[in-house]
Amino acid sequence: MSAAEQLPDILEQDQLIRLTGYTRAADIERVLREQGIEPFYGRGGRLFVLREQFLAARGIIKTALLDEEPLL
């Protein structure tokens, strides 16, 4: 199993702190947006992102939605 497959489907703020090195939500959000990742806010205002977003932004995987042709 690859490292990408070992990540949970949702990366929560605690995991994002470890991955980005930042502890403040505003800093984490800024870094994610700079990398093309749209963060979400959950209960209590805690940040999270989808694993596929995170991996796709780093070029590790392509998501099915990115590969599909637009509907006309």
Secondary structure as UniProt FT lines:
FT   HELIX           3..6
FT   STRAND          10..12
FT   HELIX           13..20
FT   HELIX           25..34
FT   TURN            35..36
FT   STRAND          40..41
FT   HELIX           43..45
FT   STRAND          47..50
FT   HELIX           51..57
FT   TURN            58..59
FT   HELIX           64..67
//
